[in-house]
């Protein structure tokens, strides 16, 4: 699948040394289709128009519905159907939580996707540029600190994860963009001289940056051409919360196991809703608190309303002659999952399953292994694979 970047008023592609400009946003789809022809019917779109903003904000740890209820007073476009938005994984910050919020100030993505579809181009996933940059490095420092920045002649966009855990997505535009970025980068050189830095751009960008920050003199600074970055096989899972294509709330027979697992996990974790409400308490006045409580209640009512449909789907699955032990697996997960484990997604095949999730920052040492031991069953074997920022993947193989 080919990756293309819409940045400002230009398309950037791995097979084109020069960007493809377009005069107005309404011409963007036509310009891209003229270049691609019929060679690429499916695309991964990195979407960074000037109307897409990214801000760091405190937030509750919860679903998109919870975030809308909590953040819409400050970011009104989150409550509309035509403005695309997403967020980076929610991480602990002191006694609360925080994220990077990506949102459209003007509703353009939906129109662009329709225009591309009319040209015969299907967009599989859509990502903000900072999210793509975050996924580029092959290795991270021991402290987790890393700065990745893309540079064009008149725009600069980056992602930074500092040693103290602060995340940001700085951006500059206009004729002074590189000079302003150079001053910002010089400050990092002073404060954190050994922090790994990856700069994504062409040789002209490197030369233009020298008078402001002299990155060529720094052994911790590496350069990567933007065309090469777009050609890399960067891993961005579809279920990642920064995906700008809103998830479809539809339960089908093909997605029955996933739908059932989400419902069981949500119902099993309902006892933690009071804790989520406490996190929201500091955010707004009494009227806003009542709005959020109503949103949470509506979400639970929706899950409960799906119970009959989920039961019907599970009965349909049970009538299949050869099937994985999905029902027993879901019951075991619901019965054993502790409060410090958050399960994000479950995929089941005939041979096994994969369960993605996160451990709470306050989880005691060995909490993941203890949960894996409780989840062990004669019907499957388990392998727990830790990931960054408390994430994990639990791989299960069904016994024959």
C-alpha positions as CSV (number, residue, x, y, z in Angstrom):
1,X,0.0,0.0,0.0
2,X,1.4,3.4,-1.1
3,X,1.9,6.2,1.4
4,X,1.2,9.8,0.3
5,X,1.5,13.0,2.2
6,X,-0.8,16.1,1.9
7,X,1.1,18.9,3.6
8,X,-0.2,22.4,3.3
9,X,-0.8,23.0,-0.4
10,X,1.3,20.2,-1.9
11,X,1.4,16.4,-2.3
12,X,4.6,14.6,-1.4
13,X,5.2,11.1,-2.7
14,X,8.1,8.6,-2.5
15,X,8.4,8.3,-6.3
16,X,8.5,12.1,-7.0
17,X,11.6,14.1,-6.1
18,X,9.5,17.3,-6.2
19,X,6.2,17.9,-4.5
20,X,3.0,18.3,-6.5
21,X,1.4,21.7,-5.8
22,X,-2.3,22.4,-6.1
23,X,-3.9,25.9,-6.3
24,X,-6.9,25.2,-4.1
25,X,-8.0,22.3,-1.9
26,X,-10.8,21.4,-4.3
27,X,-8.0,20.6,-6.9
28,X,-6.0,18.3,-4.6
29,X,-7.7,15.0,-5.6
30,X,-7.4,15.8,-9.3
31,X,-3.7,16.6,-9.1
32,X,-2.9,13.3,-7.2
33,X,-5.1,11.2,-9.5
34,X,-3.3,12.7,-12.6
35,X,0.1,11.6,-11.1
36,X,-0.9,8.2,-10.0
37,X,-3.0,7.1,-13.0
38,X,-4.3,3.6,-12.3
39,X,-1.1,2.4,-10.6
40,X,-2.3,2.7,-7.0
41,X,-5.9,2.1,-6.1
42,X,-5.3,2.0,-2.3
43,X,-3.4,4.6,-0.3
44,X,-2.4,5.4,3.3
45,X,-2.8,9.1,3.6
46,X,-0.7,11.3,5.8
47,X,-2.9,14.4,6.3
48,X,-1.4,17.7,7.4
49,X,-3.3,20.6,5.8
50,X,-2.9,24.1,7.4
51,X,-6.4,23.6,8.9
52,X,-5.4,20.6,11.0
53,X,-4.3,21.5,14.5
54,X,-2.5,19.5,17.2
55,X,-2.5,20.5,20.9
56,X,-1.4,18.9,24.2
57,X,-4.3,18.7,26.7
58,X,-5.2,17.1,29.9
59,X,-8.1,14.5,29.5
60,X,-9.8,11.6,31.1
61,X,-8.8,8.1,30.3
62,X,-11.7,6.7,28.3
63,X,-13.4,6.2,24.9
64,X,-14.0,8.8,22.1
65,X,-17.4,9.4,23.6
66,X,-15.9,10.2,27.0
67,X,-13.3,12.6,25.3
68,X,-16.0,14.4,23.4
69,X,-18.0,14.9,26.6
70,X,-14.9,16.2,28.5
71,X,-13.2,18.2,25.8
72,X,-15.9,19.6,23.5
73,X,-16.4,22.7,25.7
74,X,-12.8,23.7,24.9
75,X,-12.7,22.2,21.4
76,X,-16.2,22.6,19.9
77,X,-15.4,20.8,16.6
78,X,-15.1,17.5,18.4
79,X,-18.9,17.5,18.8
80,X,-19.6,17.7,15.1
81,X,-19.9,14.9,12.6
82,X,-18.1,16.6,9.7
83,X,-14.8,17.6,11.4
84,X,-12.2,14.8,11.6
85,X,-10.3,14.4,14.9
86,X,-8.2,11.8,16.7
87,X,-5.7,11.6,19.6
88,X,-2.4,10.0,20.6
89,X,-2.5,7.3,23.3
90,X,-3.7,8.6,26.6
91,X,-0.8,8.5,29.2
92,X,-0.6,9.2,32.9
93,X,0.7,12.7,33.8
94,X,1.1,13.2,37.5
95,X,-2.3,12.5,39.2
96,X,-4.2,12.7,35.9
97,X,-3.9,11.9,32.2
98,X,-3.0,13.8,29.0
99,X,-2.9,13.3,25.2
100,X,-2.1,15.1,22.0
101,X,-5.4,16.0,20.3
102,X,-5.5,16.3,16.5
103,X,-8.6,18.1,15.0
104,X,-9.8,19.9,11.9
105,X,-10.6,23.6,12.3
106,X,-12.4,23.4,8.9
107,X,-14.2,20.2,7.7
108,X,-12.1,19.2,4.6
109,X,-11.1,15.5,5.0
110,X,-14.5,14.1,4.3
111,X,-14.8,16.1,1.1
112,X,-11.3,15.1,0.0
113,X,-12.0,11.4,0.6
114,X,-15.1,11.6,-1.5
115,X,-13.3,13.4,-4.3
116,X,-10.5,10.7,-4.3
117,X,-13.1,7.9,-4.3
118,X,-14.6,9.6,-7.4
119,X,-11.2,9.3,-9.1
120,X,-11.0,5.6,-8.2
121,X,-8.6,6.0,-5.3
122,X,-9.5,4.3,-2.0
123,X,-7.9,5.6,1.2
124,X,-7.4,2.8,3.7
125,X,-6.2,4.9,6.7
126,X,-5.5,8.6,7.5
127,X,-2.9,9.9,9.9
128,X,-1.6,13.2,11.2
129,X,2.0,14.0,10.2
130,X,3.2,14.0,13.9
131,X,1.9,10.5,14.3
132,X,3.7,9.3,11.2
133,X,6.9,11.0,12.3
134,X,6.6,9.3,15.8
135,X,6.6,5.9,14.1
136,X,9.6,6.5,11.9
137,X,12.6,5.8,14.2
138,X,13.8,2.2,14.4
139,X,15.3,2.7,17.8
140,X,14.6,5.0,20.8
141,X,16.9,6.2,23.5
142,X,17.0,4.6,27.0
143,X,15.2,7.7,28.4
144,X,12.5,7.6,25.7
145,X,13.5,11.1,24.6
146,X,13.3,11.7,20.9
147,X,12.7,14.6,18.5
148,X,11.5,13.9,14.8
149,X,10.9,16.9,12.6
150,X,9.9,17.2,8.9
151,X,11.0,20.3,6.9
152,X,9.8,21.8,3.7
153,X,10.7,25.2,2.1
154,X,7.9,27.0,4.0
155,X,6.6,24.6,6.7
156,X,8.1,22.6,9.6
157,X,6.2,20.0,11.6
158,X,7.5,17.7,14.3
159,X,6.9,15.3,17.2
160,X,8.9,15.5,20.4
161,X,8.9,13.2,23.4
162,X,11.1,14.7,26.1
163,X,13.0,12.8,28.8
164,X,10.5,13.9,31.4
165,X,7.6,12.4,29.4
166,X,6.2,15.6,27.9
167,X,4.8,15.2,24.4
168,X,4.4,18.0,21.9
169,X,3.8,18.5,18.1
170,X,5.4,21.9,17.3
171,X,4.8,23.4,13.9
172,X,5.9,26.5,12.0
173,X,4.8,28.0,8.6
174,X,5.8,31.0,6.4
175,X,9.0,32.4,5.2
176,X,10.5,32.4,8.7
177,X,9.6,28.8,9.5
178,X,13.1,27.4,9.3
179,X,14.6,30.3,11.3
180,X,12.1,29.9,14.1
181,X,12.6,26.1,14.1
182,X,16.4,26.6,14.2
183,X,16.0,28.8,17.4
184,X,13.8,26.1,19.0
185,X,16.3,23.3,18.0
186,X,19.3,25.3,19.4
187,X,17.5,25.5,22.7
188,X,17.2,21.6,22.7
189,X,21.0,21.4,21.9
190,X,21.7,23.5,25.0
191,X,19.2,21.8,27.4
192,X,19.6,18.2,26.1
193,X,22.8,18.0,24.1
194,X,22.7,14.2,23.7
195,X,19.0,13.8,22.8
196,X,18.5,11.8,19.5
197,X,17.1,14.0,16.7
198,X,15.9,12.9,13.3
199,X,15.4,15.6,10.7
200,X,13.3,14.6,7.6
201,X,13.9,16.7,4.5
202,X,15.9,17.3,1.4
203,X,19.6,18.6,1.2
204,X,18.4,22.1,0.6
205,X,16.6,22.0,3.9
206,X,19.7,20.9,5.7
207,X,21.8,23.7,4.1
208,X,19.1,26.3,5.0
209,X,19.2,25.2,8.6
210,X,22.9,25.5,9.1
211,X,23.0,29.3,9.9
212,X,20.4,28.9,12.6
213,X,21.3,25.6,14.4
214,X,24.3,24.0,12.7
215,X,22.9,20.4,13.0
216,X,25.7,19.0,10.9
217,X,28.1,19.5,13.8
218,X,26.0,17.3,16.1
219,X,26.6,13.5,16.1
220,X,23.2,12.9,17.6
221,X,21.4,14.5,14.6
222,X,20.5,12.3,11.6
223,X,18.9,13.2,8.3
224,X,16.4,11.2,6.3
225,X,15.0,12.3,2.9
226,X,11.3,12.8,2.9
227,X,10.8,10.6,-0.1
228,X,12.7,7.8,1.7
229,X,10.6,8.3,4.8
230,X,7.4,7.9,2.7
231,X,8.8,4.7,1.1
232,X,9.4,3.0,4.5
233,X,7.2,0.3,5.8
234,X,6.1,2.3,8.8
235,X,3.8,0.3,11.1
236,X,0.6,2.2,12.1
237,X,-2.1,-0.2,13.4
238,X,-5.7,0.6,12.3
239,X,-6.9,0.6,15.8
240,X,-4.4,3.3,16.9
241,X,-6.4,6.2,18.4
242,X,-4.6,8.8,16.1
243,X,-6.4,7.3,13.1
244,X,-8.4,10.2,11.6
245,X,-11.0,7.9,10.0
246,X,-13.6,7.6,12.7
247,X,-14.4,4.0,13.7
248,X,-17.6,2.5,12.4
249,X,-19.9,1.4,15.2
250,X,-21.4,-1.5,13.2
251,X,-21.5,-5.1,14.5
252,X,-21.4,-7.7,11.6
253,X,-21.0,-11.4,11.5
254,X,-17.4,-11.0,10.4
255,X,-16.7,-8.8,13.4
256,X,-18.9,-10.6,15.9
257,X,-16.0,-11.9,18.1
258,X,-14.4,-8.4,18.3
259,X,-17.8,-6.8,19.1
260,X,-18.6,-9.3,21.7
261,X,-15.2,-8.9,23.3
262,X,-15.5,-5.2,23.5
263,X,-18.9,-5.4,25.1
264,X,-17.8,-8.0,27.7
265,X,-14.7,-6.0,28.6
266,X,-16.7,-2.8,28.9
267,X,-19.3,-4.4,31.2
268,X,-16.6,-6.1,33.3
269,X,-14.8,-2.8,33.7
270,X,-18.0,-0.8,34.6
271,X,-16.9,-0.7,38.2
272,X,-14.1,1.7,37.3
273,X,-16.5,4.3,35.9
274,X,-16.6,6.1,39.2
275,X,-12.8,6.5,39.0
276,X,-13.1,8.0,35.5
277,X,-15.7,10.4,36.8
278,X,-13.4,11.5,39.6
279,X,-10.7,12.4,37.0
280,X,-13.3,14.5,35.1
281,X,-14.2,16.4,38.3
282,X,-11.4,19.0,38.1
283,X,-12.1,19.8,34.4
284,X,-15.3,21.9,34.4
285,X,-18.0,23.4,36.6
286,X,-21.1,21.5,37.8
287,X,-23.1,21.8,34.6
288,X,-20.3,20.3,32.5
289,X,-19.9,17.4,35.0
290,X,-23.6,16.6,34.5
291,X,-23.1,16.5,30.7
292,X,-20.3,14.0,31.1
293,X,-22.2,11.7,33.4
294,X,-25.1,11.7,30.9
295,X,-22.7,10.7,28.1
296,X,-21.2,7.8,30.2
297,X,-24.7,6.6,31.1
298,X,-25.7,6.7,27.4
299,X,-22.7,4.7,26.5
300,X,-23.5,2.0,29.1
301,X,-27.2,2.0,27.9
302,X,-26.0,1.4,24.4
303,X,-23.8,-1.5,25.4
304,X,-26.7,-3.0,27.4
305,X,-29.0,-2.6,24.4
306,X,-26.5,-4.6,22.3
307,X,-26.6,-7.5,24.7
308,X,-29.5,-9.4,22.9
309,X,-27.7,-8.9,19.5
310,X,-24.4,-10.1,20.9
311,X,-26.1,-13.2,22.4
312,X,-27.7,-14.0,19.1
313,X,-24.3,-13.6,17.3
314,X,-22.6,-15.9,19.8
315,X,-25.4,-18.5,19.4
316,X,-24.8,-18.3,15.6
317,X,-21.1,-18.9,16.1
318,X,-21.8,-21.8,18.4
319,X,-23.6,-23.6,15.6
320,X,-20.6,-23.7,13.4
321,X,-19.1,-27.2,13.3
322,X,-15.4,-26.2,13.6
323,X,-14.8,-23.0,15.6
324,X,-12.3,-21.6,18.1
325,X,-13.4,-21.5,21.8
326,X,-14.3,-17.8,21.5
327,X,-17.1,-18.0,24.1
328,X,-14.9,-19.6,26.7
329,X,-12.1,-17.2,25.9
330,X,-14.3,-14.1,26.4
331,X,-15.7,-15.4,29.7
332,X,-12.2,-16.1,30.9
333,X,-11.0,-12.5,30.0
334,X,-14.0,-10.9,31.6
335,X,-13.6,-12.9,34.8
336,X,-9.8,-12.4,35.2
337,X,-9.0,-8.9,34.0
338,X,-7.8,-6.7,36.9
339,X,-8.4,-3.0,37.2
340,X,-4.8,-2.1,36.3
341,X,-5.1,-3.8,32.9
342,X,-6.9,-1.9,30.0
343,X,-7.7,-4.1,27.0
344,X,-7.8,-2.2,23.7
345,X,-8.6,-4.8,21.0
346,X,-9.0,-8.5,20.5
347,X,-8.7,-10.5,17.2
348,X,-9.5,-14.2,17.0
349,X,-8.7,-16.7,14.2
350,X,-9.2,-20.4,13.9
351,X,-5.7,-21.0,15.3
352,X,-5.4,-18.4,18.1
353,X,-5.9,-14.9,19.2
354,X,-4.1,-11.6,19.8
355,X,-5.1,-9.2,22.7
356,X,-3.7,-5.7,22.7
357,X,-3.8,-3.5,25.8
358,X,-1.9,-1.3,28.3
359,X,-0.9,-1.7,32.0
360,X,-1.7,1.3,34.2
361,X,1.4,3.3,35.3
362,X,0.6,2.4,38.9
363,X,0.4,-1.3,38.2
364,X,2.7,-3.4,40.6
365,X,5.6,-5.2,39.1
366,X,4.6,-8.6,37.6
367,X,0.9,-7.6,37.2
368,X,0.9,-8.6,33.5
369,X,2.4,-12.0,34.2
370,X,0.1,-12.6,37.1
371,X,-2.9,-11.9,34.9
372,X,-1.5,-14.1,32.2
373,X,-1.3,-17.0,34.7
374,X,-4.9,-16.5,35.7
375,X,-6.0,-16.5,32.1
376,X,-4.2,-19.8,31.4
377,X,-6.5,-22.5,30.3
378,X,-6.2,-26.1,28.8
379,X,-7.8,-24.7,25.7
380,X,-4.9,-22.4,24.8
381,X,-1.3,-21.5,25.4
382,X,-0.3,-17.8,26.1
383,X,2.7,-15.6,25.4
384,X,2.9,-12.1,26.8
385,X,4.9,-9.6,24.7
386,X,5.5,-6.2,26.4
387,X,5.6,-3.0,24.3
388,X,6.5,0.7,24.9
389,X,4.6,3.0,27.3
390,X,3.1,0.1,29.3
391,X,1.6,-1.5,26.2
392,X,1.5,-5.3,25.6
393,X,0.3,-8.0,23.2
394,X,-1.0,-11.3,24.5
395,X,-0.6,-14.0,21.9
396,X,-2.7,-17.1,22.3
397,X,-2.6,-20.4,20.4
398,X,-5.6,-22.7,20.6
399,X,-5.0,-26.4,21.6
400,X,-5.9,-29.0,19.0
